Amino acid sequence: MVFLPKRKTYLCCKLTLLLGFMLVWKQEANAQFQEIGVGIGGMTYTGDIQPNFSFKETLPAVAVAYRRNYQYGFTMRYQLLVGSIQGSDANTARDNFATSRNASFNALMTEASAVMEYNFMDYKSSGSGYPWTPYLFLGVGFNYFQGTSSIAPIPPENSGVANIPATKYNYNSFSYTATITGGDSFIEQKNAFPLVIPLGFGFKYSLNPNWTLNLEFGARLTFTDRLDNVSQEIETSNHSQRYYPSEPEEVKKRDFYYGHDSNADMYYYFGLSLSYGFFSVPCPHDFY
């Protein structure tokens, strides 16, 4: 979970420069070889329900990628990533407020991205002596998510409230439908900004001139607080207003712990992939 609004302008400026560099490089550089690959791994997240990174709630993910390799260690990668994230206060509650909130969610993530990789070693050159390389990557992507969530608040002691009906949600990047147990359903339009910033590191090993093994870990910076559907944007205050009308401080506390829209969620992908090169590095040029 990160605070993005104060840095949004700064990130957008850096992103613009990065995209400009990518376009110029694509025009001026001659591709050495191309690759297609598939990968499997796991996906997890940080947000209001799980504020600290953990592998505890990891779910499967798959990726398909296309790479164009250029001189001087640069690689352009276009990737489609699909996976799921989940979280539950019952498993990760960090305080009494989170325990009382009793929220949980499960969401399917679909991401399309373009990133620039930088390979530190000349791992594709037969004369380099290094068939492997660490690498860094940074780029831009777009994300669509859809999922289900539930908030079943546990009344605080001495509140005089025996039970608070749970609210169940079906939600996606554009809207959500809420159903209160024993009550009515309603639909709200809440668009989430789809831009994501993928960044991370990895390790490549050249099995032979055509096949390459990749191990990678990456984070996705987002511009939304709605991945877990626990957000100040979501109409959860009905619980507070209905059951604590005479306790404004209690309402304030409960609304705060439903989330704040300045705290953007993040998600992470780590996995292993295998890629196949269309053709070898042309002689007499090296990869660098």
C-alpha positions as CSV (number, residue, x, y, z in Angstrom):
1,M,0.0,0.0,0.0
2,V,1.5,3.3,-1.1
3,F,0.6,6.9,-1.0
4,L,0.5,7.8,-4.7
5,P,-1.5,11.1,-5.2
6,K,1.3,13.3,-4.0
7,R,3.7,11.7,-6.4
8,K,1.3,11.1,-9.3
9,T,2.5,14.1,-11.3
10,Y,6.1,13.1,-10.7
11,L,5.5,9.5,-11.8
12,C,3.6,10.6,-14.9
13,C,6.5,12.8,-15.9
14,K,8.9,9.9,-15.5
15,L,6.5,7.7,-17.4
16,T,6.3,10.1,-20.3
17,L,10.1,10.3,-20.5
18,L,10.3,6.5,-20.4
19,L,7.8,6.1,-23.2
20,G,9.7,8.6,-25.3
21,F,12.9,6.7,-24.8
22,M,11.2,3.5,-25.8
23,L,9.9,4.9,-29.0
24,V,13.2,6.5,-30.0
25,W,15.1,3.4,-29.2
26,K,12.7,1.2,-31.2
27,Q,13.2,3.4,-34.3
28,E,17.0,3.6,-34.0
29,A,18.0,0.1,-32.8
30,N,18.2,-3.1,-34.8
31,A,16.7,-6.1,-33.2
32,Q,19.1,-8.9,-32.6
33,F,16.5,-11.6,-32.0
34,Q,13.0,-12.1,-30.9
35,E,11.4,-14.4,-28.3
36,I,8.1,-15.7,-27.2
37,G,7.6,-17.3,-23.8
38,V,5.1,-18.6,-21.2
39,G,5.4,-18.4,-17.5
40,I,3.7,-19.7,-14.3
41,G,4.0,-18.3,-10.8
42,G,2.1,-16.6,-8.0
43,M,0.4,-13.3,-7.3
44,T,-0.2,-11.5,-4.0
45,Y,-1.0,-7.9,-2.9
46,T,-0.7,-5.2,-0.3
47,G,-3.6,-3.0,0.7
48,D,-6.1,-2.2,3.4
49,I,-6.6,-5.9,4.4
50,Q,-3.0,-6.9,4.0
51,P,-0.8,-3.8,4.6
52,N,2.5,-5.7,4.7
53,F,3.9,-7.9,2.0
54,S,3.4,-11.6,2.6
55,F,3.4,-14.8,0.6
56,K,0.6,-16.2,2.9
57,E,-2.3,-15.3,0.6
58,T,-0.5,-16.2,-2.7
59,L,-2.7,-17.4,-5.6
60,P,-1.6,-18.8,-9.1
61,A,-0.8,-16.7,-12.1
62,V,0.2,-17.2,-15.7
63,A,2.0,-15.0,-18.2
64,V,2.6,-14.9,-22.0
65,A,5.3,-12.6,-23.3
66,Y,6.9,-11.4,-26.5
67,R,10.4,-9.9,-26.5
68,R,12.5,-7.9,-28.9
69,N,16.2,-7.8,-27.9
70,Y,18.4,-4.9,-28.9
71,Q,22.0,-4.0,-28.6
72,Y,23.6,-2.8,-25.4
73,G,21.6,-5.2,-23.2
74,F,18.2,-3.7,-23.7
75,T,15.1,-5.8,-24.3
76,M,11.5,-4.7,-25.0
77,R,8.9,-7.0,-23.5
78,Y,5.1,-7.1,-24.2
79,Q,3.3,-9.3,-21.7
80,L,-0.2,-10.5,-20.8
81,L,-0.5,-11.5,-17.2
82,V,-3.5,-13.2,-15.6
83,G,-3.8,-14.1,-11.9
84,S,-5.8,-13.8,-8.7
85,I,-5.3,-12.0,-5.4
86,Q,-7.0,-12.5,-2.1
87,G,-7.1,-11.3,1.5
88,S,-8.9,-11.7,4.7
89,D,-8.9,-9.9,8.1
90,A,-9.4,-13.3,9.7
91,N,-5.9,-14.2,8.5
92,T,-4.0,-10.9,8.5
93,A,-5.8,-8.6,11.0
94,R,-3.2,-6.3,12.6
95,D,-5.4,-4.6,15.2
96,N,-8.8,-4.6,16.9
97,F,-10.4,-2.4,14.2
98,A,-9.4,-4.7,11.4
99,T,-10.6,-7.7,13.4
100,S,-14.0,-5.9,13.9
101,R,-14.2,-5.0,10.2
102,N,-14.0,-8.7,9.3
103,A,-13.5,-8.1,5.5
104,S,-12.3,-10.5,2.9
105,F,-12.0,-10.5,-0.9
106,N,-10.9,-12.5,-4.0
107,A,-10.2,-10.8,-7.3
108,L,-9.1,-11.9,-10.8
109,M,-6.4,-9.6,-12.3
110,T,-5.8,-9.1,-16.0
111,E,-2.8,-7.0,-17.1
112,A,-1.3,-6.0,-20.4
113,S,2.1,-4.3,-20.2
114,A,5.1,-3.0,-22.1
115,V,8.4,-2.9,-20.1
116,M,12.0,-2.3,-20.9
117,E,14.5,-4.8,-19.5
118,Y,18.1,-4.1,-18.9
119,N,20.4,-7.1,-18.9
120,F,23.7,-6.6,-17.0
121,M,25.6,-9.4,-18.7
122,D,26.2,-10.3,-22.3
123,Y,24.5,-13.7,-21.7
124,K,23.6,-14.4,-25.4
125,S,27.1,-14.1,-26.8
126,S,28.9,-17.4,-27.2
127,G,32.3,-15.8,-26.4
128,S,31.2,-13.9,-23.2
129,G,31.6,-16.8,-20.8
130,Y,28.4,-15.8,-19.0
131,P,25.3,-17.7,-20.1
132,W,23.3,-15.9,-17.4
133,T,22.5,-12.4,-16.3
134,P,20.5,-10.5,-13.7
135,Y,18.2,-7.8,-15.1
136,L,15.9,-4.9,-14.1
137,F,12.7,-3.8,-15.7
138,L,10.4,-0.8,-15.7
139,G,7.4,0.0,-17.8
140,V,3.7,0.8,-18.1
141,G,0.6,-1.3,-18.2
142,F,-3.2,-1.4,-18.0
143,N,-5.2,-3.5,-15.5
144,Y,-8.7,-4.8,-15.3
145,F,-10.0,-6.5,-12.2
146,Q,-13.2,-8.2,-11.1
147,G,-14.0,-10.0,-7.8
148,T,-16.2,-10.6,-4.8
149,S,-15.8,-9.3,-1.3
150,S,-17.6,-9.2,2.0
151,I,-17.6,-6.9,5.0
152,A,-19.2,-8.4,8.1
153,P,-18.5,-6.0,11.0
154,I,-18.3,-7.5,14.5
155,P,-20.0,-5.0,16.9
156,P,-17.7,-3.6,19.6
157,E,-18.3,-4.6,23.2
158,N,-20.9,-2.5,25.1
159,S,-22.3,-1.1,21.9
160,G,-25.7,-2.5,22.5
161,V,-25.7,-4.0,19.0
162,A,-26.2,-7.8,18.8
163,N,-25.4,-8.2,15.1
164,I,-24.5,-6.1,12.0
165,P,-25.7,-7.6,8.7
166,A,-22.9,-8.4,6.3
167,T,-22.5,-6.6,3.0
168,K,-21.5,-8.7,0.0
169,Y,-20.1,-7.2,-3.2
170,N,-19.6,-8.2,-6.8
171,Y,-17.2,-5.6,-8.2
172,N,-14.9,-4.7,-11.1
173,S,-12.8,-1.9,-12.4
174,F,-15.9,0.1,-13.3
175,S,-18.6,-0.6,-10.7
176,Y,-19.8,-2.7,-7.8
177,T,-23.1,-4.3,-6.7
178,A,-23.6,-4.4,-2.9
179,T,-26.1,-6.7,-1.2
180,I,-26.8,-6.2,2.5
181,T,-27.9,-9.4,4.2
182,G,-31.6,-9.2,4.8
183,G,-31.8,-5.9,2.9
184,D,-31.7,-4.4,-0.5
185,S,-29.1,-4.4,-3.3
186,F,-27.8,-1.3,-5.0
187,I,-25.3,-0.6,-7.8
188,E,-22.7,2.2,-7.8
189,Q,-20.4,3.3,-10.6
190,K,-16.9,3.7,-9.3
191,N,-14.3,3.8,-12.1
192,A,-10.8,2.8,-11.1
193,F,-7.8,4.4,-12.9
194,P,-6.4,1.5,-15.0
195,L,-2.8,2.5,-15.3
196,V,-0.1,0.4,-13.5
197,I,3.6,0.8,-13.3
198,P,5.4,-2.6,-13.4
199,L,8.9,-2.7,-12.0
200,G,11.2,-5.3,-10.6
201,F,14.2,-7.6,-11.2
202,G,15.0,-11.1,-12.4
203,F,17.5,-13.6,-13.6
204,K,18.0,-15.1,-17.0
205,Y,19.9,-18.3,-18.0
206,S,20.6,-19.2,-21.6
207,L,20.0,-22.9,-22.0
208,N,21.2,-22.7,-25.6
209,P,21.1,-20.1,-28.4
210,N,17.3,-20.5,-28.6
211,W,16.0,-21.4,-25.2
212,T,16.1,-19.1,-22.1
213,L,15.0,-19.6,-18.6
214,N,13.7,-16.6,-16.6
215,L,13.1,-16.1,-12.9
216,E,11.4,-12.9,-12.0
217,F,9.9,-10.8,-9.2
218,G,7.9,-7.6,-9.9
219,A,5.7,-5.1,-8.2
220,R,2.8,-3.2,-9.7
221,L,2.2,0.3,-8.6
222,T,-1.5,1.2,-9.1
223,F,-3.5,4.4,-8.9
224,T,-6.6,2.9,-7.2
225,D,-7.6,1.8,-3.7
226,R,-10.2,-0.6,-5.0
227,L,-8.4,-3.9,-5.6
228,D,-9.6,-5.3,-2.3
229,N,-12.9,-3.3,-2.5
230,V,-12.0,-1.8,0.9
231,S,-11.9,1.9,0.2
232,Q,-13.3,5.2,1.3
233,E,-14.9,5.3,-2.2
234,I,-17.1,2.4,-1.3
235,E,-20.4,3.0,0.4
236,T,-19.7,1.2,3.7
237,S,-20.6,4.0,6.0
238,N,-24.2,2.7,6.0
239,H,-23.1,0.4,8.8
240,S,-21.7,3.2,10.8
241,Q,-24.6,5.6,10.3
242,R,-27.2,2.9,11.0
243,Y,-25.7,1.4,14.1
244,Y,-23.8,4.3,15.7
245,P,-25.9,7.4,14.9
246,S,-25.2,8.9,18.3
247,E,-21.5,8.2,18.4
248,P,-19.7,10.4,15.9
249,E,-16.2,9.5,17.1
250,E,-17.0,5.8,16.6
251,V,-18.4,6.5,13.1
252,K,-15.2,8.4,12.3
253,K,-13.0,5.5,13.4
254,R,-14.9,2.9,11.6
255,D,-15.0,4.9,8.3
256,F,-11.3,5.4,8.6
257,Y,-10.6,1.7,8.9
258,Y,-12.7,1.0,5.9
259,G,-9.9,2.5,3.9
260,H,-8.7,5.8,2.5
261,D,-8.6,6.7,-1.2
262,S,-5.1,8.2,-0.9
263,N,-3.6,4.8,-0.1
264,A,-3.3,3.0,-3.4
265,D,-3.2,-0.8,-3.4
266,M,-0.3,-2.8,-5.0
267,Y,0.0,-6.3,-6.4
268,Y,3.0,-8.5,-7.1
269,Y,3.9,-11.3,-9.5
270,F,6.8,-13.8,-9.1
271,G,7.3,-16.7,-11.4
272,L,9.4,-18.9,-13.7
273,S,9.1,-18.7,-17.5
274,L,10.7,-20.4,-20.6
275,S,11.2,-18.4,-23.8
276,Y,12.2,-19.5,-27.3
277,G,14.2,-17.3,-29.6
278,F,13.2,-17.0,-33.3
279,F,16.8,-16.8,-34.4
280,S,20.3,-16.6,-32.9
281,V,22.4,-13.4,-32.6
282,P,23.7,-12.6,-36.1
283,C,27.4,-12.6,-36.7
284,P,29.7,-10.8,-36.4
285,H,27.7,-8.6,-34.0
286,D,27.5,-9.5,-30.3
287,F,24.4,-8.9,-28.1
288,Y,26.1,-5.8,-26.7
